Amino acid sequence: MRLGFLIATEVYVRPIQKMQQNLVISANSFVQRGGIAALTEAGEEVAAMVRTYDERRRFLLPRLREVGFGVAVEPHGAFYILANARSFTDDSYSFALELLERAHVAVTPGIDFGKGGEGYIRFSYANHIDNLAEGMRRLEEYLEDRPSFR
């Protein structure tokens, strides 16, 4: 039940349309009506959610830096933070599994976004701030006891 759009360079529009037409066809009618309502009637709710995500972002950014992750570019349009984890690992995939298994914190390895993402970990703040605080507590506790990488 997702609805979205894509902005692309003109040369890619037709090939993307062909793929979309053969893979998806169209959004369900109730999802389309929901999209119309979101664009025309949900201004207050959207503004409240933007404030909520900003609060979570402002909470998570300094906490990640405190425990040793680097954040060169702060997000302003999503609910993810791509953090430099090179002080902890040179294998973001293994590190993500390690954090899941040992700290019980789920993250996305940067390598999932291509070779340039290696050494980074993506954190989501699309969760309640209390859960983010608990995740950061677990992460910090685990990293304090983890043997040094270098």
N, C-alpha and C positions, 0 to 999 in steps of 0.2 A: 504494500500500500504506500508506495513512494511516488512522488510527483516532482519533476525537476525540469531543468533546461540546460542547454549546453551552449557555450559561446566558443566558436571555432573560427579559424582562418577560412576564408571562402573556399579555397581549394579542397578542404577536407569535409565540407558540409555534405555534399552528395554521397561520398563513400560512407560517412557516418549514418546518413539517413537510410541507406541500403541495409546496413547492419542492424539498425534499430528496427526497421520494418520487418525484418526476418527473425529477430530475436524476441521482440516485445509486443509488437502490433500497436497497442495503445494502453493508456491507463484506464482502469475501470471507471465507469461513469460516476460512481459515488466519490471516488478519489478526485476526479476532475471538479465535481461540485465543491468538495472540500478545499481544493486549491483556489477556486473562485472566492469562497468565503474567507479564506486566509488572506487573500489579497485585498478584499474589500471591507471586511468586518472585524479583523483581528488586531487592529492597531494597538490597542491598550495591552492585550495579552502578549503581543510580540515585544512591545517595549519592556514589559515586565520580565519576559524571558531573557532579553538582551541584558538587562540589569543583573539578573541572576547569574548568567554565564560570565559577565564581567567580574562579579564578586568572586566566583570560583577561580577565574583566571588570575585575579589579583592575589588570591590566597596561594595558589599552586606555584606561581612563578618564583617567589622568593624562597619557598620551601624546597623546591628542586635545586636552586642554587646553594642553599644552606647545606644540603647533603652531598654536594659535589658535582652536580650536573651543570653544564654550560648551556645557556640559552642566548644565542646571538640575535635572533629575530623573535620579538614577542608577537604572538598572534593577535589579530584584530578582527578576524572575520570567520572564525571557526571555533570549535571547542576542543582543539588539540594543541599540544605543545611538542615541538620536535626538539629534543634535548641532546646535547653532545654527551655521550657516555664513554668517550675514549679514555678517560682517566680510570675507567673500570674494566674495559674490555676492548678487544679488537674484533670481536665476533658478536654482533648485535643479536643474531638469532639464538645462539647458545645462551647469551646473557638474559634474553627475554624469557627463555624456558627456565633458567636458573631462578629468576625473580618470581616466576609463577610457582615453581615447586617449593622454594625455600622461604620466600617472604610472603607468598600468597597474594602477590600483586601482579595483575595482568597488564602488560604493555605490548606495544607492537614494535618489532625490530625494524630498524631503519632500512635494512637490506631489502625488505619487502617493497620498498619504493625505488629500487634500482641500486646500482653500484655506488652512486654518489651518496646514498643514505647510510652506507655502512658506517658504523661507529656512533650512530644516533639511535635513540629510542623515542617512540611517540607515546605521549601520555594523553589520555582523554580526561576532560573535566565535565563530561556529560553525566554527572552523577551528583547526588546530594553532597553538600559540603562536609557533612559529618563523615560520609564514606571516604571522601578525599582525605580528610584529616587522618582517618584510621589507616588508609593506604600509605600515607606519608609516614606515619608512626612505624608501621611494619617495615617499610623500605629503609628508613633511617636506622632502625634497630638491626636489621639484617646487614646493611652496609658497614655499620660500625664494627661488627664481629667478623666480617668477611676478610680473608687475607688480601693484602695489597696486590694489585694487578702488576705493577711495575717493580 
